[in-house]
């Protein structure tokens, strides 16, 4: 299955980073805070047609987004988040 976001929505996949303490202990995912860095998987049609938004965020970009933004979904055993364009704070270059 494929996700096709509508309007100014963006589908992202959070990038999980492995964390270790100063003493070298690897923290499990349940013990750490969720990442607010993600990869853009798909963009809505408004981002391609609106002249003010065109080209600002593309599929494959790594972005920083608001901590409590979006709706989490699971599709084909993969976890995704759908957020609004306004919830993106920066593009990592």
C-alpha positions as CSV (number, residue, x, y, z in Angstrom):
1,X,0.0,0.0,0.0
2,X,1.0,3.6,-0.6
3,X,0.1,6.7,1.3
4,X,-0.9,9.8,-0.7
5,X,-1.3,12.8,1.6
6,X,-3.9,15.5,0.7
7,X,-3.5,19.3,0.6
8,X,-0.5,20.6,2.7
9,X,0.0,17.3,4.6
10,X,3.3,15.5,4.7
11,X,4.0,11.8,5.5
12,X,7.2,11.4,7.5
13,X,9.1,8.5,9.0
14,X,10.9,9.2,12.3
15,X,14.6,8.5,12.4
16,X,15.5,6.5,15.5
17,X,18.9,7.2,16.8
18,X,20.6,4.7,19.1
19,X,21.6,6.3,22.4
20,X,24.3,5.2,24.7
21,X,25.2,6.6,28.1
22,X,28.6,8.0,29.0
23,X,29.5,4.6,30.4
24,X,28.6,2.8,27.2
25,X,25.2,1.4,28.1
26,X,22.8,1.3,25.1
27,X,19.4,2.6,26.0
28,X,16.4,0.7,24.8
29,X,13.8,2.5,22.7
30,X,11.3,2.4,25.6
31,X,13.7,4.4,27.8
32,X,14.3,7.3,25.5
33,X,12.4,10.2,24.1
34,X,11.0,10.1,20.6
35,X,13.0,11.8,17.9
36,X,11.7,14.9,16.3
37,X,13.9,14.3,13.2
38,X,12.3,12.5,10.3
39,X,12.6,11.7,6.6
40,X,9.9,12.9,4.2
41,X,8.2,10.0,2.6
42,X,5.4,11.8,0.6
43,X,4.0,15.3,0.2
44,X,0.5,16.5,-0.5
45,X,-0.6,18.0,-3.8
46,X,-0.7,21.6,-2.5
47,X,3.1,21.6,-1.9
48,X,3.6,20.9,-5.6
49,X,1.2,23.4,-7.0
50,X,1.3,26.4,-4.6
51,X,4.0,28.8,-5.7
52,X,4.8,29.9,-2.2
53,X,5.4,26.3,-1.0
54,X,6.9,24.7,-4.2
55,X,10.2,23.1,-3.6
56,X,10.5,23.9,0.1
57,X,10.2,20.3,1.2
58,X,10.9,17.3,-1.1
59,X,10.6,13.5,-0.7
60,X,13.9,12.3,0.9
61,X,14.6,15.5,2.8
62,X,15.4,15.2,6.5
63,X,13.4,17.6,8.6
64,X,12.9,18.8,12.2
65,X,9.2,18.9,13.2
66,X,7.2,20.0,16.3
67,X,7.3,17.6,19.1
68,X,3.6,16.9,19.5
69,X,2.6,17.3,15.8
70,X,0.7,14.9,13.6
71,X,-1.1,11.6,13.6
72,X,0.8,8.3,14.0
73,X,-0.2,5.4,11.8
74,X,1.1,2.0,11.0
75,X,1.0,0.6,7.4
76,X,2.6,-2.6,6.3
77,X,4.4,-2.9,9.7
78,X,6.0,0.5,9.2
79,X,5.3,3.5,11.5
80,X,4.6,6.8,9.8
81,X,3.4,10.2,11.0
82,X,1.2,12.6,9.0
83,X,1.9,16.2,9.8
84,X,0.9,19.6,8.4
85,X,3.4,21.7,6.5
86,X,3.3,24.3,9.3
87,X,4.6,21.7,11.8
88,X,8.0,21.5,10.0
89,X,10.5,23.7,11.7
90,X,13.6,23.2,9.5
91,X,15.1,21.1,6.7
92,X,18.5,19.5,7.6
93,X,21.0,20.0,4.8
